[in-house]
């Protein structure tokens, strides 16, 4: 992750009045609806949700269940993070006192290390003992201090009550984490070895179809359309005919919505590795001709994701313009919302001075500006315009929680 860049003032969002007013007007019904959902589908321990606000729609484009970037949150809101952590861990057991954080394997990425330091400090301030360990040491061997004895995981003499994964397990679930009696948060089967973005957005579609009926709005206002066509190999071109066919259909669906709402924009599609993170294995296409004439550089970019893992499945996702900028730089911005459990605790704007409003901002050169949530994400203000920052952040919080609920349904239906 990259350093926070302090920027004063928020601006521009070309707002969908129907969407904004429906959410603000129904906020008490929305909170009641969420409360009932969390009873049946408890939220994962933590998450970060990447949102895009085009004005005519606001939707999640990624849901990360092993988030980094805690160093980019507002340092003045520690009380929110601490309270949320205590709430989630006490629901597991009031007797918990020791937490073992499993981080990404040996890394020199200073931004990630800063995030882990911020996360561990939040949990310590919440009153817990914390030790951080990776699964592998600097030589790529299993970390020697980690032991699994009688199905109890320990780190040297430290035996945790709960294990917190901040490693997305892209390389698979290690043997040492199997048959552990202590709770593992989030569930190890939510790692990218098993998880699929397509399945997540299928759950999201189910969630927002129900939610949209509550508000009587078009679910397209809060959902990125998507398709998936199975296995693909960008090197051999195996599966590309299927990719082209589904992309063509997706372009048609997007254009139909643009026509329906008189949106004068050019549709585009983001093609992403169906598993994995760190902004890798992503490309943008604006028409079928672009997809049919990929060059070597574009193909190479789509061959592998984090850890050198091969990309063999992709999700085709409706591209959502980000028509929000931050003053005074006028950099394109997208909000990233963080949670512990179902409790929203803040977030930041991701910025990039070399990207336009259709491009992936999660790339080298990005900077961050904390979002001052406080009460804004949980309580709109009826006395302010529906486009005020307070109400905008509440709406962001609603959309983020819908994505978290989709992840909760993933967790609920997981097969061990």
C-alpha positions as CSV (number, residue, x, y, z in Angstrom):
1,X,0.0,0.0,0.0
2,X,1.1,3.6,-0.5
3,X,1.3,6.6,1.8
4,X,-1.7,8.8,2.7
5,X,-1.7,12.0,0.7
6,X,-3.6,14.7,2.6
7,X,-6.1,16.5,0.4
8,X,-8.7,19.0,1.6
9,X,-12.3,18.9,0.5
10,X,-14.6,16.5,-1.3
11,X,-16.5,17.1,-4.4
12,X,-18.2,16.0,-7.4
13,X,-20.7,13.3,-7.7
14,X,-23.4,13.4,-10.4
15,X,-26.0,11.9,-8.2
16,X,-29.0,9.7,-9.0
17,X,-31.8,11.4,-7.1
18,X,-34.0,8.3,-7.2
19,X,-31.3,6.1,-5.6
20,X,-30.2,8.6,-3.0
21,X,-33.7,9.6,-1.9
22,X,-34.9,6.0,-1.7
23,X,-32.1,5.1,0.6
24,X,-32.2,8.2,2.9
25,X,-36.1,8.1,3.0
26,X,-36.1,4.4,4.0
27,X,-33.1,4.3,6.3
28,X,-35.0,3.0,9.3
29,X,-36.5,0.2,7.3
30,X,-33.0,-0.5,5.9
31,X,-31.4,-0.8,9.3
32,X,-34.2,-3.1,10.5
33,X,-33.7,-5.2,7.4
34,X,-29.9,-5.5,8.0
35,X,-30.4,-6.4,11.6
36,X,-32.5,-9.4,10.6
37,X,-30.0,-10.4,8.0
38,X,-27.1,-10.4,10.4
39,X,-28.9,-12.7,12.8
40,X,-29.0,-15.5,10.2
41,X,-25.9,-14.6,8.3
42,X,-23.2,-13.3,10.7
43,X,-20.5,-11.2,8.9
44,X,-16.9,-12.3,8.4
45,X,-14.4,-10.9,11.0
46,X,-13.4,-8.0,8.7
47,X,-13.6,-6.8,5.1
48,X,-12.8,-4.0,2.8
49,X,-15.2,-3.0,0.0
50,X,-14.1,-1.2,-3.2
51,X,-17.0,1.0,-4.4
52,X,-17.4,3.0,-7.6
53,X,-19.8,6.0,-7.9
54,X,-20.7,6.9,-11.4
55,X,-23.5,9.2,-10.2
56,X,-26.2,7.1,-11.9
57,X,-25.2,4.0,-10.0
58,X,-23.1,3.2,-6.9
59,X,-21.8,-0.4,-6.7
60,X,-19.1,-2.6,-5.2
61,X,-16.5,-3.9,-7.6
62,X,-14.4,-5.9,-5.1
63,X,-14.9,-7.5,-1.7
64,X,-11.7,-8.3,0.2
65,X,-12.0,-10.6,3.2
66,X,-8.3,-10.4,4.1
67,X,-7.8,-6.7,3.9
68,X,-4.6,-4.7,4.1
69,X,-4.5,-0.9,4.2
70,X,-5.3,-0.4,7.9
71,X,-2.5,2.2,8.0
72,X,-4.6,4.4,5.6
73,X,-7.5,4.7,8.0
74,X,-8.2,7.9,10.0
75,X,-5.9,7.8,13.1
76,X,-8.4,9.9,15.0
77,X,-11.1,7.2,15.0
78,X,-9.3,4.5,17.0
79,X,-12.3,4.3,19.3
80,X,-14.5,3.1,16.5
81,X,-12.0,0.3,15.5
82,X,-11.4,-0.8,19.1
83,X,-15.1,-1.0,19.9
84,X,-15.9,-2.9,16.7
85,X,-13.1,-5.4,17.3
86,X,-14.3,-6.0,20.9
87,X,-17.8,-6.5,19.7
88,X,-16.8,-9.2,17.1
89,X,-14.4,-11.1,19.4
90,X,-16.7,-11.0,22.4
91,X,-19.5,-12.6,20.3
92,X,-17.2,-15.5,19.7
93,X,-16.3,-15.8,23.4
94,X,-16.0,-13.3,26.2
95,X,-13.1,-15.4,27.5
96,X,-10.8,-14.7,24.5
97,X,-7.6,-13.0,25.4
98,X,-5.0,-14.0,22.9
99,X,-4.9,-13.5,19.1
100,X,-2.4,-14.9,16.6
101,X,-2.4,-12.9,13.4
102,X,-1.2,-15.0,10.4
103,X,0.2,-12.4,7.9
104,X,1.2,-12.7,4.3
105,X,4.4,-14.8,3.9
106,X,7.7,-13.1,4.4
107,X,7.5,-9.7,2.7
108,X,9.6,-6.5,2.6
109,X,6.6,-4.5,1.4
110,X,6.7,-1.6,3.9
111,X,3.2,-0.5,3.2
112,X,1.8,-4.0,4.0
113,X,4.0,-4.2,7.2
114,X,2.6,-0.8,8.2
115,X,-0.9,-2.2,7.8
116,X,-0.2,-5.2,9.9
117,X,1.3,-3.0,12.6
118,X,-1.8,-0.8,12.6
119,X,-4.1,-3.9,12.7
120,X,-2.2,-5.5,15.6
121,X,-2.2,-2.2,17.5
122,X,-6.0,-1.9,17.1
123,X,-6.5,-5.4,18.5
124,X,-4.0,-4.7,21.4
125,X,-5.8,-1.5,22.3
126,X,-9.0,-3.5,22.4
127,X,-7.4,-5.4,25.3
128,X,-6.0,-8.5,23.6
129,X,-2.5,-10.1,23.5
130,X,-1.3,-10.2,20.0
131,X,1.5,-12.0,18.1
132,X,2.1,-11.8,14.4
133,X,3.5,-14.7,12.4
134,X,3.7,-15.7,8.8
135,X,3.2,-19.3,7.5
136,X,6.6,-19.3,5.9
137,X,10.0,-18.0,7.0
138,X,12.4,-15.9,4.9
139,X,13.7,-19.1,3.3
140,X,10.3,-20.2,2.1
141,X,10.2,-23.0,4.8
142,X,7.3,-23.5,7.3
143,X,7.7,-21.1,10.1
144,X,9.5,-23.2,12.8
145,X,7.8,-21.4,15.7
146,X,4.4,-22.5,14.5
147,X,3.3,-25.9,15.8
148,X,0.2,-28.0,15.6
149,X,0.0,-30.3,18.6
150,X,-3.1,-32.1,19.5
151,X,-5.0,-29.8,17.1
152,X,-3.9,-26.7,19.0
153,X,-1.9,-24.2,17.0
154,X,0.8,-22.4,19.0
155,X,3.6,-19.9,18.2
156,X,6.4,-20.9,20.5
157,X,5.1,-20.6,24.0
158,X,2.1,-18.4,22.8
159,X,-1.1,-20.4,22.5
160,X,-3.8,-18.2,21.0
161,X,-7.5,-18.4,21.7
162,X,-8.3,-17.3,18.1
163,X,-6.3,-17.2,14.8
164,X,-6.8,-14.2,12.6
165,X,-5.9,-14.7,9.0
166,X,-4.5,-11.7,7.1
167,X,-3.2,-14.1,4.4
168,X,-5.6,-14.8,1.6
169,X,-4.2,-18.3,1.1
170,X,-3.7,-17.8,-2.7
171,X,-1.1,-20.6,-2.5
172,X,-3.4,-23.1,-0.9
173,X,-4.4,-24.0,2.7
174,X,-1.3,-25.2,4.5
175,X,-1.4,-28.5,6.4
176,X,-0.7,-26.8,9.7
177,X,-4.1,-25.0,9.6
178,X,-6.1,-28.2,9.1
179,X,-8.1,-29.7,12.0
180,X,-7.3,-26.7,14.3
181,X,-9.6,-26.5,17.4
182,X,-9.2,-22.8,17.8
183,X,-11.5,-20.5,15.7
184,X,-9.9,-19.3,12.5
185,X,-11.1,-15.9,11.3
186,X,-12.2,-15.6,8.5
187,X,-12.8,-19.2,7.7
188,X,-9.8,-20.6,5.9
189,X,-12.1,-21.9,3.2
190,X,-12.8,-18.3,2.2
191,X,-9.2,-17.9,0.9
192,X,-8.6,-17.5,-2.8
193,X,-7.8,-21.2,-3.2
194,X,-11.5,-21.8,-2.9
195,X,-13.2,-18.5,-3.3
196,X,-14.6,-17.1,-6.6
197,X,-15.5,-13.5,-7.4
198,X,-18.3,-14.9,-9.7
199,X,-19.9,-16.8,-6.8
200,X,-19.5,-13.7,-4.6
201,X,-21.4,-11.6,-7.1
202,X,-24.0,-14.2,-7.6
203,X,-24.7,-14.0,-3.9
204,X,-24.6,-10.2,-4.2
205,X,-27.2,-10.3,-7.0
206,X,-29.5,-12.4,-4.7
207,X,-29.0,-9.8,-1.8
208,X,-29.7,-6.8,-3.9
209,X,-32.7,-8.3,-5.6
210,X,-34.3,-8.6,-2.2
211,X,-33.0,-5.2,-1.1
212,X,-34.2,-3.4,-4.2
213,X,-37.8,-4.7,-3.7
214,X,-37.7,-3.1,-0.2
215,X,-36.7,0.3,-1.8
216,X,-38.7,-0.3,-5.1
217,X,-35.6,0.7,-7.2
218,X,-33.9,-0.9,-10.2
219,X,-31.2,-3.3,-8.8
220,X,-28.9,-2.2,-11.6
221,X,-28.4,1.1,-9.7
222,X,-26.4,-0.8,-7.1
223,X,-25.0,-3.8,-9.0
224,X,-22.3,-4.3,-11.6
225,X,-23.6,-6.6,-14.3
226,X,-21.2,-9.6,-14.9
227,X,-20.7,-12.8,-16.8
228,X,-18.4,-15.9,-16.5
229,X,-17.6,-18.5,-19.1
230,X,-15.4,-21.0,-17.4
231,X,-11.8,-21.8,-18.2
232,X,-9.6,-19.5,-20.2
233,X,-5.9,-19.6,-21.3
234,X,-4.7,-16.2,-22.6
235,X,-1.5,-17.7,-23.8
236,X,-3.0,-20.5,-26.0
237,X,-6.3,-18.6,-26.6
238,X,-8.2,-21.6,-25.3
239,X,-11.7,-20.4,-24.2
240,X,-11.5,-17.0,-26.0
241,X,-14.5,-17.7,-28.2
242,X,-16.6,-18.1,-25.1
243,X,-15.1,-15.0,-23.6
244,X,-15.9,-13.0,-26.7
245,X,-19.5,-14.3,-26.8
246,X,-20.1,-13.4,-23.2
247,X,-18.4,-10.0,-23.5
248,X,-20.7,-9.2,-26.5
249,X,-23.8,-10.1,-24.5
250,X,-22.6,-8.0,-21.6
251,X,-21.9,-5.0,-23.8
252,X,-25.5,-5.3,-25.1
253,X,-27.0,-5.5,-21.6
254,X,-25.0,-2.4,-20.4
255,X,-26.0,-0.4,-23.5
256,X,-29.7,-1.4,-23.0
257,X,-29.5,0.1,-19.5
258,X,-27.7,3.2,-20.7
259,X,-30.5,3.7,-23.3
260,X,-33.2,3.1,-20.7
261,X,-31.8,5.9,-18.5
262,X,-30.5,8.2,-21.2
263,X,-26.9,7.8,-20.1
264,X,-24.5,9.3,-22.6
265,X,-21.5,7.2,-21.8
266,X,-19.5,4.5,-23.6
267,X,-19.9,1.0,-22.1
268,X,-16.8,-0.8,-21.1
269,X,-15.9,-4.1,-19.4
270,X,-13.3,-5.0,-16.7
271,X,-12.0,-8.5,-17.2
272,X,-10.6,-9.8,-13.9
273,X,-9.0,-13.0,-12.6
274,X,-11.8,-14.8,-10.9
275,X,-9.7,-15.3,-7.8
276,X,-6.9,-13.2,-6.3
277,X,-6.3,-9.6,-5.3
278,X,-3.6,-6.9,-5.3
279,X,-5.1,-5.4,-8.4
280,X,-3.4,-8.0,-10.6
281,X,-4.9,-9.9,-13.5
282,X,-7.1,-7.1,-14.7
283,X,-7.7,-5.5,-18.0
284,X,-10.2,-3.1,-19.6
285,X,-11.9,-3.5,-22.9
286,X,-14.2,-1.0,-24.6
287,X,-15.4,-3.1,-27.5
288,X,-15.3,-6.6,-29.0
289,X,-12.6,-5.6,-31.5
290,X,-10.2,-4.8,-28.6
291,X,-10.9,-8.2,-27.1
292,X,-10.3,-10.0,-30.4
293,X,-7.0,-8.3,-31.0
294,X,-5.2,-8.5,-27.7
295,X,-1.5,-7.9,-28.0
296,X,1.3,-9.9,-26.3
297,X,1.7,-7.4,-23.4
298,X,-2.0,-7.6,-22.6
299,X,-2.0,-11.4,-22.8
300,X,1.0,-11.6,-20.5
301,X,-0.6,-9.3,-18.0
302,X,-3.5,-11.8,-17.8
303,X,-1.4,-15.0,-17.4
304,X,-0.7,-14.7,-13.6
305,X,-1.9,-13.1,-10.5
306,X,-0.5,-12.7,-7.0
307,X,2.2,-15.3,-6.1
308,X,2.6,-16.3,-9.8
309,X,-0.6,-18.2,-9.7
310,X,-2.0,-19.0,-13.1
311,X,-5.2,-17.2,-14.3
312,X,-7.5,-19.9,-15.7
313,X,-10.9,-18.3,-14.9
314,X,-12.1,-14.7,-15.2
315,X,-15.1,-12.7,-14.4
316,X,-16.4,-10.1,-17.0
317,X,-17.7,-7.2,-15.0
318,X,-19.5,-4.1,-16.1
319,X,-17.1,-1.1,-15.9
320,X,-18.4,1.7,-13.6
321,X,-17.1,5.2,-14.2
322,X,-15.9,7.0,-11.1
323,X,-17.3,10.5,-11.4
324,X,-16.1,11.6,-8.0
325,X,-13.0,13.7,-7.5
326,X,-11.2,15.3,-4.6
327,X,-10.3,18.9,-4.5
328,X,-8.0,20.7,-5.0
329,X,-6.1,18.1,-7.1
330,X,-9.1,16.9,-9.2
331,X,-7.8,13.4,-9.0
332,X,-10.3,10.6,-9.7
333,X,-11.3,8.9,-6.5
334,X,-13.1,5.7,-5.4
335,X,-14.2,5.0,-1.8
336,X,-13.0,1.9,0.0
337,X,-15.0,1.0,3.1
338,X,-13.8,-1.1,6.0
339,X,-15.6,-3.2,8.6
340,X,-15.1,-5.4,11.6
341,X,-18.0,-7.8,11.5
342,X,-21.1,-5.9,10.3
343,X,-19.8,-2.7,11.9
344,X,-18.5,-0.1,9.5
345,X,-15.5,1.7,10.9
346,X,-14.3,4.0,8.1
347,X,-12.3,3.9,5.0
348,X,-10.5,6.1,2.5
349,X,-10.6,7.4,-0.9
350,X,-8.2,5.7,-3.3
351,X,-6.7,8.2,-5.8
352,X,-4.5,8.0,-8.8
353,X,-3.1,11.1,-10.7
354,X,-2.3,9.0,-13.8
355,X,-5.6,7.3,-14.2
356,X,-8.9,8.4,-15.7
357,X,-12.4,7.8,-14.4
358,X,-12.8,4.4,-16.1
359,X,-9.5,2.9,-15.2
360,X,-8.4,0.6,-12.3
361,X,-7.1,2.8,-9.5
362,X,-5.7,-0.1,-7.5
363,X,-2.3,0.1,-9.2
364,X,1.2,1.4,-8.5
365,X,1.2,5.1,-7.9
366,X,-2.1,5.2,-6.0
367,X,-2.5,7.4,-2.9
368,X,-5.1,7.6,-0.1
369,X,-7.1,10.1,1.8
370,X,-9.0,9.0,4.9
371,X,-12.8,9.3,4.9
372,X,-14.1,11.0,8.1
373,X,-16.9,8.6,8.8
374,X,-17.7,9.0,12.6
375,X,-21.5,8.7,12.6
376,X,-22.0,9.3,8.9
377,X,-21.9,5.7,7.8
378,X,-24.6,4.6,10.1
379,X,-26.9,7.6,10.4
380,X,-28.1,9.9,7.6
381,X,-29.2,13.5,8.3
382,X,-32.7,14.3,7.2
383,X,-32.0,18.0,7.7
384,X,-29.3,18.0,5.0
385,X,-29.6,17.7,1.3
386,X,-29.6,14.1,0.1
387,X,-26.3,14.9,-1.7
388,X,-24.5,16.0,1.5
389,X,-21.3,14.3,2.6
390,X,-23.1,12.8,5.6
391,X,-25.8,11.3,3.5
392,X,-23.4,10.2,0.7
393,X,-21.2,8.3,3.2
394,X,-24.3,6.7,4.7
395,X,-25.3,5.5,1.2
396,X,-21.7,4.2,0.8
397,X,-22.1,2.3,4.0
398,X,-25.4,0.7,2.9
399,X,-23.9,-0.5,-0.4
400,X,-20.8,-1.8,1.4
401,X,-22.9,-3.7,3.9
402,X,-24.8,-5.3,1.0
403,X,-21.5,-6.6,-0.3
404,X,-20.6,-7.8,3.2
405,X,-23.9,-9.6,3.4
406,X,-23.1,-11.4,0.2
407,X,-19.8,-12.5,1.7
408,X,-21.8,-13.6,4.8
409,X,-23.9,-15.8,2.6
410,X,-20.7,-17.3,1.1
411,X,-19.5,-18.1,4.6
412,X,-22.9,-19.5,5.6
413,X,-23.0,-21.9,2.6
414,X,-19.3,-22.8,2.7
415,X,-18.4,-26.5,2.4
416,X,-15.6,-27.4,4.8
